């Protein structure tokens, strides 16, 4: 499952009935923010900044959980966990998987923007 439909419905229910403006705003923010956090992961990796790497993965995990991007959330959580104890260089393949998962989530979310 790329996007949890229940999470989308929960977000939809927070807006006015019959109006998906709030849902579209949240999706737009997510689609704009996560690429920046992915860039932050690369920057943190390049400078070997473990705490920034961990924070960036944590931010992706949280926003992905809110939007229902299941695979992205799971991979970000794994990255967050491993970044605390493993060399950041050892996480490159997992970070690449995270980027691919985000592209799949992006493709699934774009139709909801109307």
N, C-alpha and C positions, 0 to 999 in steps of 0.2 A: 504494500500500500504506500503510495507516494504522499498523498494528502488524506488525512483523516476527515471524512465528511462530517463527523460529529463536531469537530473543532470549528469547521466552517459554519455549521448551523448555529453553534454557540455564539460565534462572532456576529453572525447575521441577526441573531435575536437581541443583541445589544443595541442595534440601530432601530430606527422607526420602522414599524411594520410596513412591508411592501417597498421599503427604500433601502437599497444596498450601499448607500453612500459610505456609511461607517466601515462596512466590510471592505469596500474598494480602497478606502484610505489606509486601512491596516495592511492590506496586501501590498499596496504601493510602497508604504514605509518599509515593509519587509524586503521587497525586491530591490529597494534602493540601499538598504542598510547592510544586508548580508554580503554583497560584493566588497563593501568597504572592510567588513570584518575579515573576509577571506584575504584581502590585501594586507590587513594587519597581521594575520598569521604568517604570511610570507616575510613581512618586515621583521617580525619578532624572531622568526627562524633565522633570518640573515644576520641579525645582531645578537643571536643566542640569548634573547630576553625571555626567560622562562615564565616569569609572572605575567608579562604582556600576552604571551602566547596562550597561557591558561585562561586569562580573562577574556581574550577574544573568542576562544572556543566556548567558554561559558556563555557569553553573550549570544553566540549563534545558537547554542542549545536552547536557551530561554525563549528567544524569539521564534525559533522553529517549533517549539512546543506550543506556543500560543497560537500559531497559525495552522498547526496540525501537520507540519512537514515531518512525518515520522522518521523516514530514513535519514534526513539531514540531522534531526535531533539526536538520533542514536549515534551517528558517526561523530558529531560534535561532542557528545558526552564521553565517548571513548577517547577522543583526542584530549579532552580536558583532563580526564583521569590519567592517561599515560604521560601527558606533558609534565606532570608533577614529579615523575621519577625517572623517566627514560630520556636519553639524549634526543633533542628536538630533531636532529637529522634522521633519526630512526622512524620518525612519524611522517616523512614525506609522502609515502604511498597512501597512507590513510588520509592525509590532507588532500591529495589528488582525488581520492574517492569522494571526499566531502564536497569538493567542487563539482564533480559530476552529479552527485545526488542533488545539489542545489540547482543545477541546470534542469534536471528532471522535474523538481518541484516548481521551478519557475515556469516551465512549459505547462504544467498542470494548473497553475494559478492564473496565468495570463487570460484564459477565456473568461474568468470570473470578473475581470475588469470591464467587460462589456465592449 
